Amino acid sequence: MNVLTNFEFKELLDKIDNFIHISDPQTFEILYANELTKRSFGKNIVGKKCYKIFHNYNEPCSDCQSFHIKTLKKEGFQYKETFNKKMGKWLKCSLNIIKLNGKSFLFERAEDITDKKSLEIELKETKSQLTSILENFKDMVFVISKDFKIMFANHEAEMFFGESLKERLCYKALKNQSRICKECLLKEIINDKIETARFEESINVPKSNILKTYDILLSKIESYNNTAAIVEVFRDITEKREIEEKLKKEIKKTKKYLDIASVLLIALNSKGKIILLNNKGCEILECKEKDVIGKNWFNIFIPDDSKSQVQEVFNKLMAGTIEPVEYFENEIITKKGNRRIIAWHNTVLTDDDENIVGILSSGEDVTERKKAEKNLIEIKEMLAEAQRIAHIGNWDWNIEKNTLYWSDEIYRIFGLKPQEFGATYEAFLARVHPEDRKYVVDSVNKALENEDMYSIDHRIILENGKIKHVHEHAEVTFNNEGKPIRMIGTVQDITKRKSTEQKLRNYQENLENIIQKRTFELERANKRLKFEIAEKEKTERKFKTIFKHAGDPIYIHDLEGNIIDVNRIACQQLGYSYAELKKLNLNDIEAPQTEDQFTNQIKNLTEQGTLMVETAHTRKDGHVVPIELSLRMIGFEGQEAVLSIARDLTERKKFEDIRRKFVSTVSHELRTPISILIQSVKNLNKYEKHLKQDDKTHLMESITRNIEILSKLVDDLLVLSKIDEQRISIEKREFNPLKYIKEIKVNLEPRLYEKDLTFKIEIDKDLKLIGDSTKISQIFNILIDNAVKYSKNGTNIKIKAIDHYEGKYNPHNNDGILFSVKDQGIGIPETDLNHLFERFYRSDTVHNIPGTGLGLSIANELIKLHNGKIYVESKFGKGTTFLVFLPYLEK
């Protein structure tokens, strides 16, 4: 019987993913089955008994019979869940009575709920297991709902509180409060502000005065009895905290002793974790104790490049396969990343059974000492290098023990090797030139007796017979009793300088021979000049000293010119502080005219290894200093660097300029009179028989006048030489200055007449002055001679004296006389006024007027000898006034 005639309805049922069939409620015969049912139970099930097909029963099941009896007379439905043994699945069945074509039929739909049923069973078992676990927890466990009701409390919790807590409000049951706690963390979790919370809290045991400490953990769970809830676990840590408190007290007591120690104290367990660290350790390691306790020592403080090696030694130490090293040094890295070198003393820690359980170490920070040792080595190397470059060595003589220390450079100077020569005072004297030996011994003895230094030049003889010249400077140290105990000094090889000086002397001698052929007077002048130059050189040598440290600025810089280090003299030369100068680059101090030279200098230096150049540096105040720069490649602090010694050429340049001016001026001044002398002598010799007596007289006068000019030039040079060497003195006596000024006027009458000059003298005839009349006369002669020389024709020259003068030319208010020499000559440019009293200085405006540029310099020096002062007032084109204030001197 086909109960379904509607094709679309039948097709719809076939697509439903449920088991569907229609049966006769009386006979239980299957009248219809959808496709899923046929695939599961067979295609030919229509017409067969449903209880036989679906359950393999021999008669209808009781549920169906009961349902049929209740629903035969009316429509209805029934749900049931059953396990189909034939399919091995759980099914949720719905039974309905439906009407088709006026007849009643049984409509049954079955849904496969096997998976769901399995989950429910598993959940039930899990919940049962969880409940069992929680019940057996030694911790108190609560499950609390969002409305703060206790949904679950395990056995331990209910035993603690002595009653059932289920369905009670948590704040009432646990805290005995009437409202929610003020800072309730449950509320924070319920409102999703935090996910979990953990804190400690002390709770009184109910019905007792016992206070217990609990570690409380709160966490949200998504479902408990189908609703979100919070799990709260109370763990009793009372005993643990009591033990910890006792341990803290013991540790605190122990740390008091450890923190007194001035060394780093640290203890590691067998795993390398830090279990103890004193205050000094925290200071050295730049950390806080709480941040490192329990942390691995090797991971935190040992550098990566040595970690594996140190760790391996520690592991062997813990295993007992090696003996502990009583002392060793290694590098550590502090928490702030700084590297330090620690010197360790170690001992192993053992338990009661003598098992190694850790290590106790005391450490001393030796970083600065190591740096100092390294720096000392580098300084010694730099000093040795500087000595080698400058050919200067240092020595130290212990007089009491008669031991003599020589630096490497002295051995090089003497051509010796340190290992092959025992340096003593006697051994040193044996190598001094025999002709200089007494001079050296006397100089040393004089220094020892007079408690003074000495600075001498002498010769030494090398083993190969070669002779060298050296300059020695030394100082003596005396004990409290005045007995010499030590002498230290320096030795400089000056052989090349001596050779140069000798060549210069030879050149001077050749020049003297040439001049001697011309005139006897000139020969005498040259001899005097030579004597004065030799005396000056001798004087200069006496004052040339070499100090214990280099006297020249020394720079250490990289190949880019960045300054790494400088000495004190460099700072003084450029006017910078040490900190300021170290921040600069050499290009920063190069003068503008030489700033482009540095790159080429470094290029040449890297190719040659050493280099000597002339350049210029700029001081902080902008002043330019000419420099002779000696450069050498060196290694410094692990990097390639340059050692530069900068010798100040200011004085040498100034001397060369003076020498150039001197040679130019003297050559010019000598050339004219010598030429006239030569020509006059030639004319006299050649035409003597043909010349009239007047012509002969004229020639002789010309020869005499030019000899006098040469004599005056030589005298001026001799006066300056005596002043320089302080060999000039004054003879004080009372005299009348008017007398000498009149004599000067008489000597100048021909020139006054020639230029039509009027000479006025305003000096009291009774005026008296105490001083050296000859030298003061020389002063007036220079000033008046200049007035005549530079005056315009037909003008006046005025000489005036003011006794007991008070005014701006007498700033110290000394009793004395002010002399003035005033002319109406060509005047002096303002730019030349500050240079008038410099030697050989002559203004460009008077180059056509004969002169040496020495007169005013000599006058100024002679006035100083009388404690006087010279001033000048001048306007270019309108004349000049020289004012000389001379104080009264005692006889």
Secondary structure, DSSP 8 states (H G I E B T S, - for coil): ------HHHHHHHHHSSSEEEEE-TTT-BEEEE-HHHHHHH-TT-TTSBHHHHHH--SS--HHHHHHHHHHTTS--EEEEEEEETTTTEEEEEEEEEEEETTEEEEEEEEEE-HHHHHHHHHHHHHHHHHHHHHHH-SSEEEEEETTSBEEEE-HHHHHHHTS--TTSBHHHHHH--SS--TT-HHHHHHTTS-SEEEEEEEEE-TTS--EEEEEEEEEEES-SSSS-EEEEEEEE-HHHHHHHHHHHHHHHHHHHHHHH-SSEEEEEETTSBEEEE-HHHHHHHTS-HHHHTTSBHHHHHS-HHHHHHHHHHHHHHHHTSS---SEEEEEEE-TTS-EEEEEEEEEEEE-TT--EEEEEEEEEE-HHHHHHHHHHHHHHHHHHHHHHHHTEEEEEEETTTTEEEE-HHHHHHTT--GGG----HHHHHHTB-HHHHHHHHHHHHHHHHHT--EEEEEEEE-TTS-EEEEEEEEEEEE-TTS-EEEEEEEEEE-HHHHHHHHHHHHHHHHHHHHHHTT-HHHHHHHHHHHHHHHHHHHHHHHH----SS-SS-EEEE-TT-BEEEE-HHHHHHHT--HHHHHT-BHHHHB-TTTTTSHHHHHHHHHHHSEEEEEEEEE-TTS-EEEEEEEEEEEEETTEEEEEEEEEE-HHHHHHHHHHHHHHHHHHHHHHHHHHHHHHHHHHHHHHTTTS-HHHHHHHHHHHHHHHHHHHHHHHHHHHHHHHHTT------EEE-HHHHHHHHHHHHHHHHHHHT-EEEEE--TT--EEE-HHHHHHHHHHHHHHHHHHB-TT-EEEEEEEET--STT-TT--SEEEEEEEE-BS---GGGGGGTTSTT---GGGTTS---S-HHHHHHHHHHHTT-EEEEEEETTTEEEEEEEEE----
